[in-house]
Amino acid sequence: MNASIPTSLTDGLDAIIEMDAPLAAQTWFGVGGNADMLVRPQSEAALKELLRRCHNENKTVRVLGSGANLLVLDEGVDGVVIKLDQPAFTQWTLHADGQKNTAHVPAGVDVLKLLNACVREGLDGLCQMAGIPASMGGATRMNAGGKYGCIGDAIHSVATMNHRGEVRVHPHSAIQFSYRHSALPQDLIVWTLLQLTPGDPVALREKMLDIYKFKKDSQPLAQHSAGCLFRNPVGHDGTRSSAGRLIDLAGLKGFTHGSAFVSAEHANFVCANKGGRANDVLELARIIQERVLQSQGVDIEMEVAVWGRSFQPKEKK
Ligand SMILES: Cc1cc2nc3c(=O)[nH]c(=O)nc-3n(C[C@H](O)[C@H](O)[C@H](O)COP(=O)(O)OP(=O)(O)OC[C@H]3O[C@@H](n4cnc5c(N)ncnc54)[C@H](O)[C@@H]3O)c2cc1C
């Protein structure tokens, strides 16, 4: 066992534990180093116990969803990475507790599988998520979405767990949902309750496929990326402009740095070659930021979460 991880962290824990666990295959970029420890709790009780032990042992905790908005650097990550992909966290309930048109969704649920199930069941409210890879925890944290709406539109309430293992439920009215952000505590999201509306399954399927087609036609969905790398910046008039357009105007469409490149299809998609370096992606991000600042006078910030042993993220604006 890695000397920096005490056995008191894992002894008797109802969880799948992997030391020195490769994370590349767990992210959509498909690059990056290992986690000192990857833990998959088998129950909410085990998750609670793990968070308490990590806090007592002063270990950094990171939560991995579907890895669709995440760059893990080549140096890997210290502490404990938690993945909620065991059955206790991946099974949703429709019309939960007799509440009509709701979905109780644990954080590890694949949002696209849920979307398909809702459409089949004739439940509307999630079609805006077509073509957006995410776990429910990651989608809730990022308030994922786009032109057709965001996940926050369908959220009734969210349950979070803090480092003492205490669960708090936040109603929609107490959460400020904004562009790619939900104002929740920096705790682990355990489940999200969705409020949906009845709809015709055939019409919903058409709506979902139309939205997916729009995304597929404008974004390189088959490449290794994390979607849009940069946030759309806010201008002097308070409206957001397209970071992709600024990158394009800076002449960077198709630009390559080592094993990373700017998509020729959508300039805000930075992609990694199979077997490439995560650090090439981060270096390319820095080059893009510099060139856009020089040529367009706009400071763009990364939307994608970056994990690394020595990496300190900049404060979000
Ligand atoms: C091809 C492609 C297209 C995309 N298109 C879009 C798009 O149109 N719109 C959009 O908004 N996004 C888009 N994205 C980005 C991504 O799909 C979203 O940001 C999504 O919400 C990420 O969810 P995830 O589960 O993969 O989170 P991860 O990438 O695993 O994690 C993202 C962040 O959420 C945190 N997190 C994850 N789970 C939890 C939890 N249970 N509790 C607390 N924090 C948690 C992580 O710690 C991390 O900080 C795209 C990505 C790809 C690869």
Ligand as a Chemical Component Dictionary entry (heavy atoms), coordinates in Angstrom:
data_LIG
# 
_chem_comp.id                   LIG 
_chem_comp.type                 NON-POLYMER 
_chem_comp.pdbx_formal_charge   0 
_chem_comp.three_letter_code    LIG 
# 
loop_
_chem_comp_atom.comp_id 
_chem_comp_atom.atom_id 
_chem_comp_atom.alt_atom_id 
_chem_comp_atom.type_symbol 
_chem_comp_atom.charge 
_chem_comp_atom.model_Cartn_x 
_chem_comp_atom.model_Cartn_y 
_chem_comp_atom.model_Cartn_z 
_chem_comp_atom.pdbx_ordinal 
LIG C1  C1  C 0 -18.350 15.637 -26.074 1  
LIG C2  C2  C 0 -18.742 16.513 -24.920 2  
LIG C3  C3  C 0 -19.742 17.450 -25.072 3  
LIG C4  C4  C 0 -20.121 18.270 -24.001 4  
LIG N1  N1  N 0 -21.121 19.190 -24.173 5  
LIG C5  C5  C 0 -21.534 19.910 -23.103 6  
LIG C6  C6  C 0 -22.624 20.815 -23.222 7  
LIG O1  O1  O 0 -23.220 20.990 -24.284 8  
LIG N2  N2  N 0 -23.013 21.515 -22.117 9  
LIG C7  C7  C 0 -22.381 21.345 -20.908 10 
LIG O2  O2  O 0 -22.780 21.974 -19.924 11 
LIG N3  N3  N 0 -21.330 20.494 -20.779 12 
LIG C8  C8  C 0 -20.895 19.785 -21.835 13 
LIG N4  N4  N 0 -19.836 18.944 -21.703 14 
LIG C9  C9  C 0 -19.149 18.857 -20.411 15 
LIG C10 C10 C 0 -19.731 17.788 -19.472 16 
LIG O3  O3  O 0 -20.569 16.939 -20.184 17 
LIG C11 C11 C 0 -20.530 18.431 -18.316 18 
LIG O4  O4  O 0 -19.791 19.410 -17.621 19 
LIG C12 C12 C 0 -21.002 17.369 -17.309 20 
LIG O5  O5  O 0 -21.852 17.977 -16.383 21 
LIG C13 C13 C 0 -19.835 16.724 -16.558 22 
LIG O6  O6  O 0 -20.367 15.708 -15.726 23 
LIG P1  P1  P 0 -19.423 14.532 -15.219 24 
LIG O7  O7  O 0 -20.234 13.599 -14.424 25 
LIG O8  O8  O 0 -18.657 13.966 -16.332 26 
LIG O9  O9  O 0 -18.455 15.334 -14.232 27 
LIG P2  P2  P 0 -16.891 15.158 -14.068 28 
LIG O10 O10 O 0 -16.201 15.602 -15.304 29 
LIG O11 O11 O 0 -16.567 13.810 -13.573 30 
LIG O12 O12 O 0 -16.632 16.230 -12.909 31 
LIG C14 C14 C 0 -16.834 17.604 -13.165 32 
LIG C15 C15 C 0 -16.825 18.352 -11.819 33 
LIG O13 O13 O 0 -17.964 17.958 -11.072 34 
LIG C16 C16 C 0 -17.561 17.430 -9.809  35 
LIG N5  N5  N 0 -18.457 16.325 -9.441  36 
LIG C17 C17 C 0 -18.753 15.208 -10.136 37 
LIG N6  N6  N 0 -19.610 14.432 -9.437  38 
LIG C18 C18 C 0 -19.850 15.079 -8.274  39 
LIG C19 C19 C 0 -20.631 14.794 -7.122  40 
LIG N7  N7  N 0 -21.348 13.679 -7.016  41 
LIG N8  N8  N 0 -20.617 15.687 -6.121  42 
LIG C20 C20 C 0 -19.905 16.826 -6.177  43 
LIG N9  N9  N 0 -19.135 17.161 -7.246  44 
LIG C21 C21 C 0 -19.107 16.284 -8.280  45 
LIG C22 C22 C 0 -16.134 16.916 -10.030 46 
LIG O14 O14 O 0 -15.429 16.828 -8.802  47 
LIG C23 C23 C 0 -15.600 17.989 -10.960 48 
LIG O15 O15 O 0 -15.206 19.132 -10.250 49 
LIG C24 C24 C 0 -19.449 18.130 -22.758 50 
LIG C25 C25 C 0 -18.427 17.179 -22.616 51 
LIG C26 C26 C 0 -18.081 16.371 -23.677 52 
LIG C27 C27 C 0 -16.984 15.349 -23.480 53 
# 
loop_
_chem_comp_bond.comp_id 
_chem_comp_bond.atom_id_1 
_chem_comp_bond.atom_id_2 
_chem_comp_bond.value_order 
_chem_comp_bond.pdbx_ordinal 
LIG C1  C2  SING 1  
LIG C2  C3  SING 2  
LIG C2  C26 DOUB 3  
LIG C3  C4  DOUB 4  
LIG C4  N1  SING 5  
LIG C4  C24 SING 6  
LIG N1  C5  DOUB 7  
LIG C5  C6  SING 8  
LIG C5  C8  SING 9  
LIG C6  O1  DOUB 10 
LIG C6  N2  SING 11 
LIG N2  C7  SING 12 
LIG C7  O2  DOUB 13 
LIG C7  N3  SING 14 
LIG N3  C8  DOUB 15 
LIG C8  N4  SING 16 
LIG N4  C9  SING 17 
LIG N4  C24 SING 18 
LIG C9  C10 SING 19 
LIG C10 O3  SING 20 
LIG C10 C11 SING 21 
LIG C11 O4  SING 22 
LIG C11 C12 SING 23 
LIG C12 O5  SING 24 
LIG C12 C13 SING 25 
LIG C13 O6  SING 26 
LIG O6  P1  SING 27 
LIG P1  O7  DOUB 28 
LIG P1  O8  SING 29 
LIG P1  O9  SING 30 
LIG O9  P2  SING 31 
LIG P2  O10 DOUB 32 
LIG P2  O11 SING 33 
LIG P2  O12 SING 34 
LIG O12 C14 SING 35 
LIG C14 C15 SING 36 
LIG C15 O13 SING 37 
LIG C15 C23 SING 38 
LIG O13 C16 SING 39 
LIG C16 N5  SING 40 
LIG C16 C22 SING 41 
LIG N5  C17 SING 42 
LIG N5  C21 SING 43 
LIG C17 N6  DOUB 44 
LIG N6  C18 SING 45 
LIG C18 C19 SING 46 
LIG C18 C21 DOUB 47 
LIG C19 N7  SING 48 
LIG C19 N8  DOUB 49 
LIG N8  C20 SING 50 
LIG C20 N9  DOUB 51 
LIG N9  C21 SING 52 
LIG C22 O14 SING 53 
LIG C22 C23 SING 54 
LIG C23 O15 SING 55 
LIG C24 C25 DOUB 56 
LIG C25 C26 SING 57 
LIG C26 C27 SING 58 
# 
